[in-house]
Amino acid sequence: MWFILALATAISEGIRAAYAKHVLKRADEYIVTWTQRLIPVPAFIILAWLNLPDNITPKFVATVAAATASLMISSTLYMKALRLSPMYLTMPYLALTPLFMLVTSRVMVGEVPSVRGVLGIILVSAGIYWLNFERNGKAKSWLEPLKAIRKEKGSLLMLIVAFLFSIGANLDKIGVTESNFFFYSSVTGIMFSIAYAPAALAKSRTIKEGQAFKNWKHLALLAVVSFVTILFHNSALSAGMATYVIPIKRLSILVGVVAGALFFKEKKVGKHAAAATLMIAGAALISTA
């Protein structure tokens, strides 16, 4: 069951990412980041009320606080990294998140994947790096994104983001274990929408220029897809190991490539076949681990 939920997460995340790219042509990154959780707040409140756990533990409260802080920091650094450095020197670093989780998941939640699972994680990570390299790339060599960490601040920031994502996924695993995925998803969504408000209101050009309401349909549709993605993500974590769920979720980049070709007429999809094969082979190994 966890594999189906993780695969559903990958599909919805891929669609979300592709549509977010479209929405970012109409609105800035602050309003896009904020509204993905702000707009579903009424639904979050209803879900939280209907799925109240028997006991809200201090560990759950601490986890929600840490997860919200981690998401805020990673979202801010992610946007800053893309602003400071080219995508081909930043995006490949996201391939490191599943590898980081081989360590962080063992420390935080005690997960130890099998040999087959580790091999699958490595294949998926290699495929992610390859696909990002090809899709965004103007790099002259495979090592250029890694070497850039010495001179490109954006590359260093994205490395930090990849590590924070590995922490955040484990916090999500703890949160759903301490309550249930409906309640945890709802509480973190509400907390993020409140905590991120000052940054969005202060820095969003879209809000300052009065363009937010003109683009509400696009923002609302993106928020709906994000809402579904969050629920799939946390339900998958409640059913399976975080070290396995996240690599499968990272197949979203593959979905994003296909969605970009179908809906936004992006070209040269065929050249990504080798990277896609690596990712699919890795996913197959993880699903049978």
N, C-alpha and C positions, 0 to 999 in steps of 0.2 A: 504493500500500500504506500509506503513512504516514497518508493521510486516513482510511482504514478503522480503523487502530490508534488514531488520535486520537479518532475518533468513538466507538470502543469505550471509550476512556478517559473520555470525557464521560458515556457511559451509566453506567458503573460508578461514576464519581465522583458523579453525580447520585443514584444509589441509595445510595451510601455516606453522602452528606450528609443525605439524608432519613432514613435509619435512625439516623444519629448523633444527629439531633434527638430521635428516639424514645428512644434509649439515655440521653441526657442527662437525661431525666426520672427515671431510676433511679440514675444515677451521676454524679459530678462531672466537670468538664472535664479534670482532671489524669489521672485513671485512664483516661478514654476516649481521650485523646491518646496516652498511654504504651502502653496495651495493643494499640493498632492495629498497632504494630511489635514489641512484646514477644512476643505470642502466636505470630506466624509465625517467630520466631527459629530453631526447628529446621528449618523449610523453607528459611529463608535460608541456614543453614549447609550444608545438602545442596546447594542450588543453587550456592553459592559454590565448593564442593569440586568439583562436576561441571563447572564452567565457568571454571576457573582460566585466566587469560590467560597467554600465553607469557612476558610480561615485565610486572612491576608497576613502573611508572615513578614517579619522584619527583613528577611532575605529577599523576598519579592520586592519590597519597597526599595531596597538598596540596588537591586538589579535594574528596576525601572529607571532609577536616577542615573545609574551608570550607563545604561543603554541609550538614554536620551542624550546625555553628555557626549558619548562616543559618536552618535549619529550626527549631532550638531558639528562637532569638530571635524569629522571625516567629510561631511558635506561641504563645509567651508574650505577645507584644504583641497578637496577634489576640484572645486570650481577655481580656486586660486592656481592650482597646478596647470589646468588647461589654459588659463589666462596667461601664465608666465612662459610656458614652453609648448612646442609643437606636439600634436597628438601622437606622432610616431615615436616621440621620446618620453611619453608619459603613459599612454594606455597599456602598453605591454606589461607594465609592472603589476597590473591587476591579476595577471596570471599567477602571481606569487601567493595570493590569498589562500588557496587550497593547500599549498605547501606549508605556509605558516601555521595552518590549522593542525598539521600533524604534531606540532609542538603545543600550541595554545589549547587545543581541545583535550590533550592528555592532561595538561596542568589544571585546566578550569573545570572540566566535566568528566575526566577520567576515561576518555575514549581512546581505544587502541585499535586502529584498523588492521585487517589481515594483510598478508603479503600481496594477495590479489588486489585488495582494495588500494593499497599504497601504489602499486603499479598503475592502476586505473587513474588515480589522482595525478600521478606524474604525467601520464599520457594526455589527460584533459588539460593540465596546466601548460604542457608543451604546445598543444593545439591552440589554446587561447593566445599564448605569446605569438605563435606563428600567424594566426588569423589577424590579430591586432597589428602586427608588423606589416602584413601585406595590405590590409584594408586602409590603414592610416599612413602608410610608410612612404617616406622619401629617404630613408636611411640607406647608406651605402653598404652596410654590413649588419649581420645578425647581432653583433656585439655593441653596435652603436648606442642603442637605448640604454644598455647597462653601463657603458663607459660615460654616458652623459651625466650620470649622477655626480660626477666630480665638478662639472661646470654649469649644469642646468638645475636651477633651484626647483623648477617644476617637476623634474624627474625625482629629486629627493622627496618632495612633498607627496608624490604619488606612491612612492615606496612606503611612506608612513601611512598613507590611506589604505594601502593593501593590508598592512599589518593591523590597522584599526578595524578594518572589515572582519578580519579573523577573530578579533576580540568581540566585536559586536554580534557575530553569529553565535558565539558561545554564550554570550549574555542572553540572547534570544532563547537559546536552548534551556538555560536555567530558568528564565521567566515563564516559559510555557510549562515546564516541569513543576514549578512552584504554584501554578494556578491552572489555567487552561488557555489554549491558543486564542480563543475568542476574546477573553478578558485581557490577556496580556497585549494582544494586538491593539485593542481599543484604548487601553490606558496609555501605552507608549505613543500611539497616534495623537491622542489628546494632549499629552505632555509636550510632545515635539511641536505641535501647532502653537502652543502657548509660549514655549521657550524660544522658538525661532522668530516670533512676531517682531521683537525689537529690531533685529537685523534686517528683516524683510521690509519693515516700514521705513527704516532709516536709509537703506541703500538701494531699494528697488526703483529703478528709473521708470518702469512701467506704471507703478503706483503714482509717482510724482508727476508724471505726464498725463495721468488720467486715462491710461490705456487699458487698465485691468478689466473694467466692465465691458469694453468693446470686444475683448477676447475671452469672455467668460465661458462661451460654449466649448472652446478648445481646452481651456483650463479645467472645466468640469468633466469633460470626457477623459482627459488624462488622469484626473483624480479618481474616477471610477475604475479605470484600469489599474491604477496604483493600489486602490483599496482591495481589489481582488488579488493582486500580487502579494500584498502583505499577508492576507489570510492564507493563501496557498503556502507561502514561505514558512509561516509559523506552524501551520498544521503539519507540514512535512517534517519540521524539526521535532514536533511532539511525537511523531511516529518513528523517526529514524535517527541515525547518528549524524551529528553536525558535520563530521569530517567527510561523510558521503553525500549529504544533501547539498552542500555548497558547490562542490565540483559539478554536480548535475545541474544546479541552478545556473552555473556559468555557461551552460550550453545556450543561454539566452543570447549570447553574441551571435551564435549561428542563426537563431531565429531572427535577430535584428538584421542580419545581412539579407536574408530571404525577404523579410518585410520591407526593407529598404528597396529591394529590386522590384517587388510587386506594387508597392504603393507610392514610392517616391522616385522610381525610375533610376535607381543607382545601378551602375554598370559593373562589368568585369566580375560577376559573381562566380563564374566557373573556375577562376584561378584559385579560389579558396578551397577547392575540393580536397587537396591533400591535408590541409589543416583540419578540415571538417572530419575527415576519415580518422585522424588521430583522436579527436574529441569523442567521436561516436564509439570507437574501439575502447577508449577509457571508460566511457559511460557503461558499456556492456560489461566490462570487468567489475566495475563498482556494483552494478545491479546484481551480480552473482556472488559478491564477496561474502 
